[in-house]
Amino acid sequence: MLIDGIHVPLTAPFYRDGASYWRKLEHNVGRYSLTPAAGLVALPPGGEAGALSDAEVAETLRVVCASAAREKVLVAGIAKDSVRGALLIAEQAAQAGFDAVLLSAPETRLSAEELGVYFASVADSSALPVILHGGAEISVDRIAELAAHSNVLGMYGQELTTKRFSATTAATSKKRREVEVTTVFSPVTGRMKAQIAGDGAATFVTVESLGGGAGVAVAPPKPVIKTRTKVVGFQAMAAGRAGDLVELLEAGVAGAMLRLAACAPQACHEVYAAFKDGNPELACEKAARLREADALMLELGIAGVKYACDLNGYYGGAPRLPRLALTSEQRQQVEQVMAALRA
């Protein structure tokens, strides 16, 4: 699986009484599917996945997959304290139709050895390819060790720096794999391949079945899309800040999962697109416009991101207790920084 571009960390919509609001999750995913974002991350780190029940986690995965466009890469976040719990979510994500899982370090404090066992054990048995998530708690040496695993695709580096990215790139330089892509080198998701197979089988009808007599053999329809392969290394994505994206793209990151992408995916993508179009000056200009909003979202947390979603046509709503909604003053701050950012 190819991972690149801008990935959107999905929020968890709730009714006022705290119950999960599935129709609004459908709305959000459907609207994100119309944006240029390359991927959607359900149950993302830093969100409210820990506030969901096991049943709500399973239903979130089902709703997201049912509502997303087939060309969007779907990643399911996992933050469980046990290997068994992590593998259960991986299995549910595979059954729903996701493409990969995003594995974070457990909240329970583990020794370096235990953390290594956790990541390696999940990668060994996960029903889906694994993307690592973390910051300084995962050493570069540990990343290099895990990168050699056949079921580990890459990582989202939380608050990634160019220095750490360079060290990670050097440590994982021997990692190579072939991934399936379209003719324009965009990702081919499992749902896209399922569509090809389904369309091929469903649209081939013999003459005999229609008229009851002898007929001429007809070739089955061609696939909806053509694919090719691309050789990639250990795929490193940034995560968190939007303001430093250009610097990291210049260093070689494949893309980023940005907290601001949940409420302004178009504005985040424009930074990435300008850089890929060979215009780093324009990319820097667009990134500079994101810094004030990005800093405020970091300060206010998930409540700030959700209110910003409300302002840009996505359903945010209030966070689930004990997290608190924004004050009137904080809402005004969000309104000011989001006024110029495209959804």
C-alpha positions in Angstrom: 0.0 0.0 0.0 1.3 3.4 -1.0 0.8 6.1 1.7 1.4 9.7 0.8 -0.3 13.1 0.5 -2.5 14.6 3.2 -4.4 12.2 5.6 -7.3 13.5 7.6 -7.7 12.4 11.3 -11.4 11.9 11.7 -13.3 13.3 14.7 -16.0 11.3 16.6 -19.4 13.1 16.4 -21.7 12.9 19.4 -25.2 14.0 20.2 -25.6 16.5 23.0 -26.2 13.7 25.5 -22.9 12.0 24.5 -24.3 9.2 22.3 -22.5 8.5 19.0 -24.0 10.4 16.1 -23.5 8.0 13.2 -25.3 10.0 10.5 -22.9 12.9 11.1 -19.9 10.6 10.8 -21.4 9.5 7.5 -21.7 13.2 6.5 -18.2 14.0 7.4 -16.6 11.1 5.7 -18.7 11.7 2.5 -17.6 15.3 2.5 -13.9 14.5 3.1 -14.2 12.1 0.2 -14.9 15.1 -2.1 -11.6 16.8 -1.1 -8.1 16.1 -2.5 -7.1 14.3 0.8 -5.4 11.0 0.0 -6.4 9.2 3.1 -8.8 9.1 6.1 -7.7 8.0 9.6 -10.4 6.6 11.8 -9.8 6.5 15.6 -6.7 8.7 15.3 -4.2 9.3 18.1 -5.0 12.4 20.0 -8.7 12.1 19.3 -11.5 10.5 21.3 -11.0 6.9 20.4 -10.3 6.1 24.1 -13.8 7.4 25.0 -15.5 4.9 22.7 -16.8 1.5 23.7 -15.7 -1.7 21.9 -19.1 -1.7 20.1 -18.7 2.0 19.1 -15.2 1.3 17.7 -16.5 -1.5 15.5 -19.4 0.6 14.3 -17.1 3.5 13.6 -15.0 1.3 11.3 -18.1 0.0 9.5 -19.6 3.5 9.0 -16.3 5.0 7.8 -15.7 2.3 5.2 -19.3 2.4 4.0 -19.2 6.2 3.5 -15.7 6.7 2.1 -14.8 7.0 -1.6 -13.0 3.9 -2.8 -9.9 5.8 -3.8 -9.3 7.1 -0.3 -6.8 5.1 1.7 -8.4 4.1 5.0 -6.3 3.7 8.1 -7.7 2.5 11.5 -6.0 3.8 14.6 -5.1 1.4 17.4 -4.3 2.4 20.9 -4.7 -0.6 23.2 -2.7 -1.7 26.2 -2.6 -5.4 25.0 -1.6 -7.2 21.9 -4.8 -9.1 22.0 -6.9 -5.9 22.1 -4.9 -4.4 19.2 -5.3 -7.5 17.1 -9.1 -7.5 17.6 -9.3 -4.0 16.2 -7.0 -4.9 13.3 -9.4 -7.8 12.5 -12.5 -5.6 12.7 -10.8 -3.0 10.4 -9.9 -5.7 7.9 -13.5 -7.0 7.9 -14.8 -3.5 7.4 -12.5 -2.9 4.4 -9.7 -0.8 5.7 -6.2 -0.7 4.1 -3.9 -0.5 7.1 -3.8 0.1 10.8 -2.0 2.8 12.7 -0.4 1.4 15.8 0.5 3.7 18.7 2.3 2.9 21.9 0.0 1.8 24.7 -0.9 4.4 27.3 0.4 2.0 30.0 4.1 2.7 30.7 6.2 -0.1 29.2 9.9 -0.8 29.2 11.8 -0.4 25.9 11.8 -4.2 25.6 8.1 -4.5 26.3 7.3 -1.8 23.8 9.4 -3.7 21.1 7.5 -6.9 21.9 4.1 -5.0 21.6 4.9 -3.6 18.1 6.5 -6.7 16.8 3.7 -9.1 18.1 1.0 -7.0 16.5 2.9 -6.8 13.2 3.3 -10.6 13.3 -0.4 -11.3 13.5 -2.2 -8.2 12.2 -4.8 -8.9 9.5 -3.7 -5.6 7.9 -0.4 -3.9 7.2 0.9 -1.8 10.1 1.9 1.8 10.2 3.8 2.9 13.3 2.8 6.1 15.1 4.8 7.9 17.8 7.5 10.3 18.7 10.6 10.1 20.9 9.2 7.1 22.8 10.1 5.0 19.8 13.9 5.1 19.2 15.3 5.3 15.7 17.0 2.0 16.3 13.6 0.4 17.2 12.1 1.9 14.1 14.8 0.4 11.9 14.3 -3.0 13.6 10.5 -2.8 12.9 11.0 -1.5 9.4 12.5 -4.8 8.4 9.2 -6.6 9.2 7.3 -7.6 6.1 4.0 -6.3 7.5 5.2 -2.8 8.5 4.6 -0.2 5.8 6.0 2.9 7.4 5.3 5.5 10.1 3.5 8.7 11.1 6.1 10.6 13.1 4.4 12.7 15.7 5.8 16.3 15.7 8.5 15.0 13.3 11.7 17.1 12.9 14.0 17.1 9.9 16.8 15.7 12.1 14.8 12.7 13.3 13.5 12.1 9.8 17.0 12.1 8.3 18.1 9.7 11.0 15.1 7.4 10.3 15.7 7.5 6.6 19.3 6.5 7.0 18.5 3.7 9.4 15.8 2.2 7.1 17.6 2.8 3.8 17.7 -1.0 3.0 13.9 -1.3 3.2 12.3 -1.9 -0.2 8.9 -3.2 -1.3 6.7 -3.1 -4.4 3.3 -1.5 -4.0 0.4 -1.4 -6.5 -0.4 2.0 -7.8 -2.5 3.6 -10.6 -1.0 4.8 -13.9 -0.6 8.2 -12.3 1.1 6.7 -9.2 -1.8 7.2 -6.8 -2.6 4.4 -4.2 -4.7 1.4 -5.2 -7.0 0.6 -2.2 -8.5 -2.8 -1.4 -11.9 -1.4 -2.1 -10.8 -0.3 -5.6 -9.6 -3.8 -6.4 -12.8 -5.3 -5.0 -14.8 -3.0 -7.3 -12.8 -4.2 -10.3 -13.5 -7.8 -9.4 -17.1 -7.2 -8.7 -17.8 -5.1 -11.9 -16.0 -7.8 -14.0 -18.1 -10.6 -12.7 -21.4 -8.7 -12.6 -21.4 -7.2 -16.1 -20.4 -10.4 -18.1 -23.7 -11.9 -19.3 -23.7 -14.6 -22.0 -25.9 -14.5 -25.0 -27.2 -18.0 -24.2 -28.6 -16.8 -20.8 -30.5 -14.0 -22.6 -31.9 -15.8 -25.6 -31.7 -19.4 -24.8 -29.9 -20.2 -28.0 -26.3 -20.5 -29.4 -24.2 -17.4 -29.0 -20.9 -15.9 -29.8 -18.2 -15.9 -27.0 -17.7 -12.4 -25.6 -14.7 -11.3 -23.7 -15.3 -10.1 -20.1 -15.2 -6.4 -19.6 -11.9 -4.7 -19.0 -11.0 -3.5 -15.4 -12.2 -0.1 -14.4 -8.6 1.0 -13.7 -5.2 0.0 -14.8 -2.5 -0.6 -12.3 1.3 -0.8 -12.1 3.9 -1.4 -9.4 6.2 1.1 -7.7 9.2 0.4 -5.6 9.1 2.3 -2.3 11.2 2.3 0.8 10.1 2.8 4.4 7.3 5.3 4.0 7.6 8.1 6.5 4.7 10.6 7.1 4.7 13.6 9.4 1.9 14.0 12.0 0.6 16.9 14.0 1.9 20.3 13.0 1.0 21.9 9.7 3.4 24.9 9.8 6.5 22.8 9.4 5.2 20.8 6.5 7.2 22.4 3.7 10.5 21.9 5.5 9.7 18.2 6.0 8.6 17.8 2.4 11.9 19.2 1.3 13.6 16.7 3.5 11.6 13.9 1.8 8.5 13.0 3.8 5.8 11.4 1.7 3.0 13.5 3.3 1.4 14.2 6.6 -1.6 13.5 8.9 -2.2 17.0 10.2 -4.6 17.9 13.1 -5.7 20.9 11.1 -6.7 18.7 8.2 -9.8 17.6 10.1 -11.3 21.1 9.8 -9.4 22.5 6.8 -8.3 19.7 4.5 -8.3 21.8 1.4 -6.0 24.4 2.9 -3.6 21.7 4.1 -3.6 20.0 0.7 -2.8 23.3 -1.0 0.5 23.4 0.8 1.3 19.8 -0.3 0.1 20.4 -3.9 2.1 23.6 -4.3 5.3 21.8 -3.2 4.6 18.9 -5.5 4.0 21.3 -8.4 7.5 22.6 -8.0 6.6 25.9 -6.3 8.1 25.8 -2.8 7.7 29.6 -2.4 4.0 29.3 -2.8 3.9 26.3 -0.5 5.7 28.3 2.2 3.3 31.1 1.8 0.3 28.8 2.1 1.9 27.0 5.1 2.5 30.3 6.9 -1.3 31.0 6.7 -1.9 27.8 8.7 0.5 28.5 11.6 -1.8 30.6 13.8 -4.7 28.2 13.5 -2.4 25.2 14.0 -1.0 26.6 17.2 -4.5 27.4 18.5 -5.7 23.9 17.7 -2.7 22.5 19.7 -3.6 24.7 22.6 -7.3 24.0 22.7 -7.1 20.3 21.8 -9.9 18.2 20.3 -12.6 20.7 21.4 -11.0 23.4 19.3 -10.7 21.1 16.3 -14.3 20.1 16.6 -15.5 23.7 16.8 -13.4 24.6 13.7 -15.1 21.7 11.9 -18.4 23.2 12.7 -17.3 26.5 11.1 -16.2 24.8 7.9 -19.2 22.6 7.1 -18.1 19.4 8.9 -20.0 18.3 12.0 -17.8 18.7 15.1 -20.1 19.2 18.0 -19.0 19.0 21.6 -16.5 16.5 22.9 -17.6 13.6 25.1 -17.4 14.3 28.9 -15.1 14.7 30.8 -13.6 16.8 27.9 -15.3 20.2 28.0 -16.6 22.4 25.1 -15.0 25.7 24.4 -15.8 28.9 26.2 -17.3 31.9 24.4 -13.9 33.6 24.3 -12.2 30.4 22.9 -14.9 30.1 20.2 -14.1 33.7 19.1 -10.4 32.9 18.9 -11.2 29.9 16.7 -13.5 31.9 14.5 -10.8 34.5 13.9 -8.0 32.1 12.9 -10.3 30.0 10.7 -11.9 32.8 8.8 -9.4 32.7 5.9 -8.9 28.9 5.8 -10.6 26.9 3.1 -12.5 23.8 4.1 
